[in-house]
């Protein structure tokens, strides 16, 4: 049985988690992405609902990660857990 505080999200890759952490200011655990990804994350964060839906079609992981950090209290902790996983 799930509770409303449990994340209900898709799987996010470690690379996406690292980039989104960097985007939200975590310089310890995050990893700076390339210029395209930096701009993409900013675009996702500032887009209206209609454009977020369009971006989700092409960049589902990035949208899921950014939107969960921006709107959920557990968002950063969730990405930090993914980022700490050993690359496989």
Rosetta silent file (secondary structure, phi, psi, omega in degrees, C-alpha in Angstrom):
SEQUENCE: XXXXXXXXXXXXXXXXXXXXXXXXXXXXXXXXXXXXXXXXXXXXXXXXXXXXXXXXXXXXXXXXXXXXXXXXXXXXXXXXXXXXXXXX
SCORE:     score description
SCORE:     0.000 S_00000001
   1 L     0.000  130.175 -178.156    0.000    0.000    0.000 S_00000001
   2 L   -98.456  156.728  176.295    1.413    3.349   -1.006 S_00000001
   3 L  -112.632  167.858 -177.048    1.087    6.650    0.769 S_00000001
   4 L   -69.408  -12.888 -179.696    0.848   10.108   -0.719 S_00000001
   5 L   -91.348   -8.538  179.028    4.450   10.886    0.298 S_00000001
   6 L   -79.741  138.372  177.959    5.968    8.069   -1.767 S_00000001
   7 L   -64.866  135.716  174.979    7.350    9.066   -5.151 S_00000001
   8 L  -121.326   80.564 -171.437    5.232    7.834   -8.067 S_00000001
   9 L  -137.594  168.468  174.337    7.616    8.453  -10.910 S_00000001
  10 L   -75.475  169.526  175.512    9.424    6.820  -13.758 S_00000001
  11 L   -74.920  133.701  179.193   12.960    5.545  -13.451 S_00000001
  12 L  -112.692  133.404  179.603   15.511    8.304  -13.852 S_00000001
  13 L   -69.008  157.690  178.657   19.048    7.558  -15.009 S_00000001
  14 H   -61.910  -39.611  179.945   21.971    8.469  -12.796 S_00000001
  15 H   -60.676  -45.515  178.445   23.257   10.881  -15.439 S_00000001
  16 H   -64.039  -42.525  178.428   19.970   12.804  -15.522 S_00000001
  17 H   -58.640  -44.936  179.766   19.871   12.863  -11.717 S_00000001
  18 H   -61.773  -42.928 -178.960   23.395   14.309  -11.579 S_00000001
  19 H   -67.456  -41.876 -179.135   22.571   16.999  -14.136 S_00000001
  20 H   -69.758  -36.616  174.792   19.319   18.035  -12.473 S_00000001
  21 H   -59.195  -44.839  178.234   21.010   18.195   -9.069 S_00000001
  22 H   -59.778  -45.242 -179.631   23.594   20.544  -10.584 S_00000001
  23 H   -57.103  -37.628 -178.994   20.814   22.625  -12.131 S_00000001
  24 L   -92.362   15.577  169.097   19.205   23.046   -8.701 S_00000001
  25 L    95.884    4.516  178.720   22.491   24.095   -7.089 S_00000001
  26 L   -85.584   94.219 -178.217   23.938   20.878   -5.647 S_00000001
  27 L   -85.449  -10.324  178.276   27.604   21.311   -6.581 S_00000001
  28 L   -80.082  -48.479 -175.746   28.752   18.528   -4.247 S_00000001
  29 L  -101.904  -29.210 -177.718   26.833   15.640   -5.737 S_00000001
  30 L   -71.194  165.816  179.060   25.606   17.123   -9.024 S_00000001
  31 L  -131.358  129.942 -177.319   27.515   17.119  -12.278 S_00000001
  32 L   -66.265  126.154  176.831   27.534   20.026  -14.699 S_00000001
  33 L   -83.704  176.563  174.109   25.861   19.092  -17.976 S_00000001
  34 L   -70.710  172.160 -176.020   26.702   20.428  -21.402 S_00000001
  35 H   -60.289  -41.662 -179.841   25.272   23.726  -22.635 S_00000001
  36 H   -60.198  -48.404 -178.669   22.319   22.113  -24.434 S_00000001
  37 H   -65.816  -38.513  175.657   21.243   20.207  -21.344 S_00000001
  38 H   -56.399  -46.625 -179.172   21.726   23.278  -19.132 S_00000001
  39 H   -69.636  -37.376  177.899   19.377   25.235  -21.371 S_00000001
  40 H   -61.125  -46.139 -179.610   16.940   22.329  -21.650 S_00000001
  41 H   -63.067  -39.795  176.568   16.626   22.045  -17.860 S_00000001
  42 H   -65.311  -40.991  178.441   16.033   25.788  -17.555 S_00000001
  43 H   -61.635  -45.406  178.759   13.436   25.610  -20.323 S_00000001
  44 H   -60.141  -45.892 -176.758   11.617   22.763  -18.573 S_00000001
  45 H   -63.082  -31.605 -174.773   11.663   24.617  -15.253 S_00000001
  46 H  -102.043   -5.048 -176.979   10.198   27.791  -16.743 S_00000001
  47 L   -72.270  152.369  173.222    7.746   26.324  -19.270 S_00000001
  48 L   -78.087  172.514 -174.184    3.981   26.522  -18.874 S_00000001
  49 H   -57.789  -41.461 -179.421    1.935   23.324  -18.528 S_00000001
  50 H   -61.508  -44.727 -178.454    1.241   22.981  -22.251 S_00000001
  51 H   -75.207  -30.316  173.409    4.918   23.231  -23.161 S_00000001
  52 H   -61.557  -42.268  178.668    5.983   20.944  -20.312 S_00000001
  53 H   -61.785  -40.517  177.666    3.671   18.321  -21.809 S_00000001
  54 H   -66.234  -44.417  178.913    5.295   18.796  -25.211 S_00000001
  55 H   -63.710  -34.392 -179.819    8.812   18.594  -23.751 S_00000001
  56 H   -61.809  -29.877  179.989    7.853   15.444  -21.826 S_00000001
  57 H   -65.022  -32.466 -176.429    7.213   13.662  -25.131 S_00000001
  58 H  -101.995  -34.333 -176.237   10.851   14.080  -26.175 S_00000001
  59 L  -126.163   62.638 -173.449   12.676   14.377  -22.827 S_00000001
  60 H   -62.289  -38.812 -179.291   10.608   12.342  -20.340 S_00000001
  61 H   -65.651  -47.285 -177.592   13.404   11.713  -17.817 S_00000001
  62 H   -63.293  -42.484  179.434   14.518   15.315  -17.651 S_00000001
  63 H   -64.797  -44.838  179.935   10.963   16.617  -17.310 S_00000001
  64 H   -58.825  -46.063 -177.896   10.120   14.071  -14.616 S_00000001
  65 H   -65.632  -48.919 -178.299   13.244   14.936  -12.622 S_00000001
  66 H   -62.952  -46.168 -176.115   12.899   18.720  -12.897 S_00000001
  67 H   -66.944  -35.601  177.771    9.180   18.757  -12.146 S_00000001
  68 H   -69.225  -38.305  176.849    9.547   16.497   -9.101 S_00000001
  69 H   -67.579  -40.624 -176.696   12.295   18.672   -7.642 S_00000001
  70 H   -71.685  -25.265 -171.683   10.317   21.826   -8.388 S_00000001
  71 H  -122.152   -9.614 -175.988    7.020   20.577   -6.952 S_00000001
  72 L  -120.221  138.698 -179.390    7.689   17.802   -4.414 S_00000001
  73 L   -64.504  -25.825 -177.900    9.327   18.082   -1.011 S_00000001
  74 L   -92.812    0.307 -172.953   11.148   14.782   -1.584 S_00000001
  75 H   -56.116  -50.409 -179.152   12.437   15.678   -5.067 S_00000001
  76 H   -66.595  -42.612  179.114   16.046   16.524   -4.209 S_00000001
  77 H   -61.978  -39.418  177.957   16.440   13.621   -1.788 S_00000001
  78 H   -60.355  -46.757  179.288   15.055   11.248   -4.433 S_00000001
  79 H   -68.125  -35.700  177.878   17.603   12.445   -7.008 S_00000001
  80 H   -63.703  -36.873  176.970   20.423   12.305   -4.464 S_00000001
  81 H   -62.817  -44.495  178.656   19.575    8.655   -3.791 S_00000001
  82 H   -64.481  -42.806 -177.601   19.778    7.923   -7.521 S_00000001
  83 H   -64.132  -31.367 -179.322   23.009    9.915   -7.875 S_00000001
  84 H   -77.513  -14.146  178.929   24.688    7.954   -5.066 S_00000001
  85 L   -64.492  142.690  179.561   24.028    4.640   -6.789 S_00000001
  86 L   -70.688  131.745  178.175   27.142    3.077   -8.261 S_00000001
  87 L   -59.723  133.930 -175.546   27.189    3.391  -12.027 S_00000001
  88 L  -103.518    0.000    0.000   26.457   -0.005  -13.508 S_00000001
